[in-house]
Amino acid sequence: MKKITQITLAALLAAPVTLGSLSLPASASAASATPAKPTTSQSVKGPVAQAPVAYTESAADFAQFLQAKYSIQLPQQITKGDFIQAIAAITTAAQASDSEAKAPAFTDLVSGDSSYDAAVSLYNNGVLTGTEVRAKDQLSTYAAVFIAVKAAGFKELAYTYPAEKTAKALAKVGINPNRVQGQAAQELAAAIDTGLIPESLYPALLKGGVASKDFANTLLGRVLISQGKYKHEIGRSGDADIYSKLYAAYRTADLIESPELRKIVDQALRDDLVTGYNLKDSRFDSNFIDELTLTYGHDNIQHAVQLIGLLRSEGIDADVQFQPKTSAFIYLKEWGEPKETPDYKVTQIENGNYIASAKEYDIQFEFNNVADKVRFNDIVLKYAKKNSDSTSPLILSSWWQPLYYSPTALANYPVISNNKIALGNYYAQSFSLKENAKAIREGFLKLAPDADITTYDFWVDQPFFNYLNGGSE
């Protein structure tokens, strides 16, 4: 029984499973996954470990993100129209109301032209300010910056710049104040000071002329960052302060309270529809690229710190997002009187048992490449998973059935289902074997016919899949 009592309740997240009437007073572990088109990745032998170095998002990183999230692929020779369409696709600027919307009398664009709708949108949001668009012209570095600085939301800031401050900013790049003047100079200065134009683009900006593909992709990525629409993360695993950020994120996370949502899923527990569920907040979604992402669940923050240290020691650097999570499950009355803490609460139900809620977390990783994502499995199995036939040292608080999963297909990761109910920013989810998902979804629909209920498949590590099938390891 030793092995059973040391596993978490992670596998008890959806009924029916082949565990009979067994329930455990341990922390539940489950999380959300975003459905995506499967992309199978084969096992890759990892490179020799190297110490991570400080990472800066590159033009290639931004291009990859733009393609994955917005299906944007700029041509090698970019026109101004291409850039306008890309900016319109990623902008978050509020659209003008019907009474305020205008159909600009463009002198060189008409309805039906490929750039027309994008140009109208940007014009109505103050990003384009003239009626001559010149969409077929090759994109210049300066034209790209003038569009990007307004799309990023820095227009008002730019126009506060006095001449002296403007000249000082332009001098960082080596641009003579006589080269660009007026509002154009102010916009350029603000783009430099705010970091919309990173130092890596200074030489191209100083040179002027036609904007390269890397120049345009970097500006688009920086616009996303300025709008809060790029990756949402607390840092990278190689950052010097990543551990303090982890502790701060965990310390400020509380048990998630969503009374209306909990009423639904608590009834699902009472009805034995599921054996546990998680509560999460969609505002902590990472917005990572699916093909490079894994989600790892646990309840001990020191374990997360050591896990990141382990990745660093193996030469893996990754984006890191912390996601608060509350796990709920049935606490049987025969286990004795439960002891509440600020991070562990119970509610007694009609049959004398309790619904217990425990504070946990998910860590989402976005790796630099698929090879590192594949290597993660071998690293965890070797250093962060308990085994009955091994006494090798492990990192703190390792589980018999660690839980980590991918929204896209990976070799040696079985498929299971997530059953999810969303109300506003909060959602509840319960993991299950695929063959049980239909019954759970139908049960949720009976309990909450008007709720946003989705069921989808994702790929989970083998030990957790074994647990859902009744295995102890």
C-alpha positions in Angstrom: 0.0 0.0 0.0 3.0 2.3 0.3 3.0 3.2 -3.3 -0.7 4.0 -3.4 -0.7 6.3 -0.4 2.1 8.4 -1.9 0.5 9.1 -5.2 -1.6 12.2 -5.7 -5.3 12.3 -6.5 -4.3 13.4 -10.0 -5.8 10.3 -11.6 -9.0 10.5 -9.7 -10.2 13.4 -11.8 -12.9 11.7 -13.8 -15.3 8.8 -13.2 -15.6 6.0 -14.0 -12.1 4.7 -13.7 -10.8 1.2 -12.8 -10.1 2.1 -9.2 -13.3 0.8 -7.8 -14.4 2.8 -4.8 -10.9 3.9 -3.9 -10.5 7.6 -3.1 -7.4 9.3 -1.7 -7.1 12.5 0.5 -4.3 13.9 -1.6 -4.0 16.9 -4.0 -5.7 16.7 -7.4 -3.8 17.5 -10.5 -5.3 18.5 -13.8 -5.2 21.4 -16.2 -6.4 22.8 -19.4 -5.1 22.0 -22.9 -5.9 23.8 -26.1 -7.0 21.6 -28.9 -4.7 21.8 -31.9 -4.0 19.9 -35.1 -1.9 16.8 -34.1 1.8 17.0 -35.0 3.7 13.8 -34.1 7.2 14.3 -32.8 9.6 11.4 -32.7 12.1 10.7 -29.9 15.2 12.9 -30.1 18.4 12.3 -28.3 19.3 15.4 -26.4 22.5 17.4 -27.0 25.3 17.8 -24.5 24.0 20.0 -21.6 25.1 23.6 -21.8 24.4 26.4 -19.3 21.4 28.5 -20.5 22.3 32.1 -21.5 20.1 35.2 -21.5 17.5 34.9 -24.2 16.2 37.6 -26.5 13.2 37.2 -28.8 14.5 37.1 -32.4 12.8 38.0 -35.7 12.5 34.2 -36.3 10.7 33.8 -32.9 8.2 36.6 -33.8 7.7 35.1 -37.3 7.0 31.7 -35.8 4.5 33.2 -33.4 2.8 35.2 -36.1 2.4 32.2 -38.2 1.1 30.0 -35.4 -1.4 32.4 -33.9 -2.4 34.6 -36.8 -1.4 32.6 -40.0 0.7 35.6 -41.0 3.7 34.9 -43.3 5.3 37.9 -44.8 6.8 37.6 -48.3 10.5 38.2 -48.8 9.8 41.4 -50.6 7.2 43.2 -48.5 4.8 45.9 -49.7 3.3 48.5 -47.5 -0.1 46.8 -48.1 1.3 43.5 -46.8 2.4 45.3 -43.6 -0.9 47.1 -43.2 -2.8 43.8 -43.5 -0.6 42.2 -40.9 -0.9 45.2 -38.5 -4.7 45.1 -38.9 -4.8 41.4 -38.1 -2.9 41.7 -34.8 -4.2 45.1 -33.6 -6.4 45.3 -30.5 -7.5 48.8 -31.0 -11.2 49.2 -30.3 -13.2 49.5 -33.5 -15.0 52.7 -34.2 -18.8 52.5 -33.6 -21.1 52.4 -36.6 -21.9 56.1 -36.1 -18.2 57.0 -36.0 -16.9 54.6 -38.7 -15.9 56.2 -41.9 -15.4 54.9 -45.4 -12.3 57.0 -46.3 -12.0 58.3 -49.8 -8.6 56.7 -50.5 -7.0 58.1 -53.6 -5.3 54.8 -54.5 -7.5 52.1 -53.0 -11.0 50.9 -53.7 -13.3 48.4 -52.1 -12.2 45.0 -53.2 -8.5 45.7 -53.2 -6.6 43.3 -51.0 -5.5 46.0 -48.5 -8.7 48.0 -48.5 -10.5 46.5 -45.5 -7.3 46.6 -43.4 -6.6 50.2 -44.4 -10.1 51.3 -43.5 -9.8 49.6 -40.1 -6.5 51.3 -39.4 -7.7 54.6 -40.7 -10.7 54.6 -38.4 -8.4 53.8 -35.4 -5.9 56.6 -36.2 -3.1 54.3 -37.3 -3.3 55.5 -40.9 -3.8 59.3 -41.1 -3.8 60.0 -44.8 -5.9 59.0 -47.8 -3.0 58.1 -50.0 -2.0 54.6 -48.9 0.6 53.5 -51.5 -0.2 49.9 -50.7 1.8 48.6 -53.7 5.0 50.4 -52.7 7.8 48.4 -51.2 7.7 48.9 -47.4 10.3 51.3 -46.1 11.8 51.1 -42.6 10.4 54.5 -41.7 6.9 53.8 -43.0 6.8 50.6 -41.0 7.8 52.4 -37.8 5.3 55.2 -38.3 2.5 52.6 -38.6 3.8 50.4 -35.8 4.2 53.2 -33.2 0.6 54.2 -33.6 -0.7 50.6 -33.7 1.3 49.8 -30.5 -0.5 52.6 -28.7 2.3 55.1 -28.3 0.9 57.9 -30.5 -0.2 60.2 -27.7 3.1 59.6 -25.8 5.1 60.5 -29.0 3.4 63.9 -29.4 4.4 64.9 -25.9 8.1 64.9 -27.0 9.8 68.4 -27.1 12.5 69.0 -29.7 15.4 68.4 -27.2 14.0 65.0 -26.1 13.3 64.0 -29.6 16.8 64.8 -30.7 18.3 62.9 -27.8 16.3 59.8 -28.7 17.3 60.0 -32.4 20.9 60.3 -31.3 20.8 56.9 -29.8 20.6 55.5 -33.3 22.8 58.1 -34.8 20.1 59.9 -36.8 20.6 63.5 -37.5 17.6 65.6 -36.3 17.5 67.3 -39.7 16.8 64.0 -41.4 13.3 63.7 -40.0 11.2 66.4 -38.3 7.8 67.2 -36.8 5.4 64.5 -35.7 7.4 62.0 -37.8 10.5 62.7 -35.7 8.4 62.4 -32.5 7.0 59.1 -33.5 10.4 57.8 -34.3 11.8 59.0 -31.0 9.0 57.4 -29.0 9.5 54.1 -30.9 13.2 54.1 -29.9 12.6 55.1 -26.2 9.8 52.6 -25.6 11.8 49.7 -27.1 9.4 49.2 -30.0 12.6 49.5 -32.0 15.2 47.3 -30.3 18.9 48.0 -30.6 19.2 45.1 -33.1 17.2 47.2 -35.6 19.2 50.4 -35.1 21.6 49.8 -38.0 18.7 49.1 -40.4 16.9 52.2 -39.2 20.0 54.4 -39.6 20.5 53.1 -43.1 16.8 53.6 -44.1 15.5 52.3 -47.4 13.5 49.1 -47.9 12.4 47.2 -44.8 13.7 43.6 -44.6 11.5 40.7 -43.6 13.2 40.5 -40.2 12.7 44.2 -39.6 9.0 43.9 -40.3 8.5 40.7 -38.2 10.3 42.2 -35.3 8.1 45.3 -35.4 5.0 43.2 -35.6 6.2 41.2 -32.6 7.0 44.3 -30.6 3.5 45.7 -31.4 2.1 42.5 -29.9 4.2 42.9 -26.8 3.1 46.5 -26.4 -0.5 45.4 -26.6 -0.1 42.5 -24.2 -0.9 40.0 -26.9 2.4 38.2 -27.1 3.4 35.3 -24.8 2.2 35.7 -21.2 5.0 34.5 -18.9 6.7 35.2 -15.6 10.1 34.7 -17.3 12.5 32.2 -18.7 14.0 29.2 -16.9 17.4 30.7 -17.4 16.6 34.1 -15.8 18.6 34.9 -12.7 15.4 35.9 -10.9 13.1 33.1 -12.1 13.0 31.4 -8.7 11.9 34.6 -6.8 9.3 35.1 -9.5 8.0 31.6 -9.0 7.7 32.1 -5.2 6.0 35.4 -5.6 3.5 34.0 -8.0 2.7 31.1 -5.7 2.6 33.3 -2.6 0.0 35.6 -4.1 -2.2 32.9 -5.5 -5.3 31.9 -3.4 -7.9 29.2 -3.6 -10.0 30.0 -6.6 -13.6 31.0 -5.7 -16.2 30.8 -8.4 -19.5 30.0 -6.6 -21.7 29.6 -9.6 -19.2 27.3 -11.4 -18.5 25.4 -8.2 -22.1 24.7 -7.6 -22.2 22.8 -11.0 -19.1 20.8 -10.6 -19.7 20.1 -6.9 -23.0 18.5 -7.9 -21.1 16.4 -10.4 -19.0 15.2 -7.5 -22.1 14.4 -5.5 -23.5 12.5 -8.4 -20.3 10.5 -8.9 -20.1 11.8 -12.4 -16.5 12.7 -11.8 -14.1 12.0 -8.9 -12.4 15.4 -9.0 -12.0 18.6 -10.9 -9.7 21.6 -11.2 -10.6 25.3 -11.2 -8.4 27.7 -13.2 -8.5 31.3 -14.5 -8.2 31.9 -18.2 -6.5 35.2 -17.5 -3.4 33.2 -16.7 -3.3 31.5 -20.1 0.2 31.5 -21.5 -0.6 32.1 -25.2 2.4 29.9 -26.0 2.8 28.1 -29.3 1.1 24.7 -29.0 3.8 22.6 -30.8 6.4 23.8 -28.3 4.3 23.7 -25.1 4.0 21.3 -22.2 1.9 21.9 -19.0 3.2 20.4 -15.7 1.0 20.2 -12.6 2.0 19.9 -8.9 1.2 21.3 -5.5 4.7 22.0 -4.0 6.3 25.2 -5.1 9.8 24.0 -4.1 9.3 21.1 -6.6 8.8 23.7 -9.4 11.9 25.5 -8.3 14.0 22.3 -8.4 12.4 21.3 -11.7 13.5 24.5 -13.3 16.9 24.1 -11.8 16.9 20.5 -13.3 16.1 21.9 -16.7 18.9 24.4 -16.5 21.3 21.7 -15.5 20.3 19.7 -18.6 20.9 22.7 -20.8 17.2 23.5 -21.5 15.9 27.0 -21.5 12.2 27.7 -21.8 9.5 30.3 -21.3 7.7 29.8 -18.0 4.2 30.7 -17.1 2.7 30.1 -13.6 -1.0 29.3 -13.4 -2.9 29.1 -10.1 -5.1 26.1 -9.8 -7.5 24.8 -7.2 -8.2 21.0 -7.1 -11.4 19.6 -5.6 -12.1 16.0 -4.7 -14.2 13.8 -2.3 -12.7 13.4 1.2 -14.1 10.3 2.8 -15.4 10.6 6.4 -13.6 7.5 7.4 -10.3 9.3 6.9 -11.0 11.3 10.0 -11.8 14.9 10.7 -10.1 17.0 8.0 -7.9 19.9 9.1 -8.3 23.1 7.2 -5.6 25.6 6.3 -5.7 28.8 4.2 -4.7 26.6 1.3 -7.0 23.6 2.1 -10.7 23.9 2.7 -13.5 21.4 3.1 -17.3 21.4 2.8 -19.3 18.6 4.3 -22.0 17.1 2.1 -25.2 15.1 2.8 -23.6 11.6 3.1 -21.1 12.8 5.7 -18.2 13.0 3.3 -16.5 16.2 2.3 -15.6 18.1 -0.8 -12.0 19.2 -0.3 -10.4 22.1 -2.2 -6.6 22.3 -2.3 -4.2 24.9 -3.7 -2.1 23.7 -6.6 -0.5 25.2 -9.7 0.3 24.4 -13.3 3.6 25.5 -14.9 3.5 25.9 -18.7 6.8 25.6 -20.6 7.4 26.8 -24.1 10.6 25.2 -25.3 13.0 26.6 -27.9 12.4 23.6 -30.2 10.5 20.3 -30.3 13.7 18.4 -29.5 13.8 20.0 -26.0 10.1 19.3 -25.6 10.7 15.6 -26.3 13.7 15.5 -24.0 11.5 16.7 -21.1 9.9 13.3 -20.7 13.2 11.5 -20.3 14.4 14.1 -17.8 11.3 13.8 -15.6 11.3 10.0 -15.7 14.9 9.9 -14.6 14.9 12.6 -12.0 11.3 13.5 -10.9 9.3 10.2 -10.8 9.2 7.7 -8.0 9.7 4.0 -9.0 9.4 0.9 -6.9 12.4 -0.7 -8.5 14.8 2.3 -8.2 16.4 4.1 -5.3 18.0 6.8 -7.4 18.0 10.3 -5.9 15.1 12.5 -7.1 14.1 16.1 -6.9 12.0 17.2 -3.9 8.4 15.9 -3.7 8.5 13.7 -6.8 5.3 11.8 -7.6 4.6 8.2 -8.5 2.5 9.6 -11.4 3.8 13.0 -12.5 1.3 14.9 -14.6 2.4 16.7 -17.7 0.8 17.0 -21.1 0.9 18.5 -24.6 -1.9 20.0 -26.8 -0.2 18.4 -29.8 0.8 14.8 -30.4 4.0 13.4 -29.1 5.5 9.9 -29.5 4.9 7.8 -26.4 2.3 10.1 -25.0 -1.2 8.4 -24.9 -4.4 10.4 -25.6 -6.9 11.3 -22.9 -9.8 13.8 -22.8 -10.5 17.0 -21.0 -14.0 17.8 -20.0 -14.3 21.6 -19.4 -17.0 24.0 -18.2 -16.4 27.8 -18.5 -18.2 30.7 -16.9 -16.6 34.0 -17.5 -12.9 34.0 -16.8 -13.1 30.8 -14.7 -13.3 27.3 -15.9 -13.6 23.8 -14.3 -12.1 20.8 -15.9 -11.9 17.1 -15.3 -9.5 14.7 -17.1 -10.8 11.3 -18.2 -10.1 8.3 -20.4 -11.4 8.9 -23.9 -14.1 6.2 -23.6 -15.6 8.0 -20.6 -15.7 11.5 -22.0 -19.0 11.3 -23.7 -20.9 10.3 -20.6 -19.2 13.1 -18.6 -20.0 15.7 -21.2 -23.7 14.6 -21.2 -23.8 14.7 -17.5 -22.4 18.3 -17.5 -24.9 19.3 -20.0 -27.7 18.0 -17.8 -26.4 20.0 -14.8 -25.7 23.2 -16.8 -27.4 23.2 -20.2 -26.6 26.9 -20.8 -22.9 26.7 -19.8 -20.0 26.7 -22.2 -19.0 23.0 -22.2 -16.3 21.5 -24.3 -14.6 18.1 -24.6 -11.3 17.6 -26.4 -8.3 15.2 -26.6 -4.7 15.9 -25.6 -1.5 13.9 -25.0 -0.4 13.0 -21.5 2.7 11.3 -20.0 2.5 7.5 -19.7 2.6 7.2 -15.9 -0.5 9.4 -15.5 -2.3 7.4 -18.2 -1.4 4.2 -16.4 -2.9 5.7 -13.2 -6.2 6.6 -15.0 -6.3 2.9 -16.0 -5.8 1.8 -12.3 -2.0 1.4 -12.3 0.1 2.4 -9.3 3.1 3.5 -11.3 
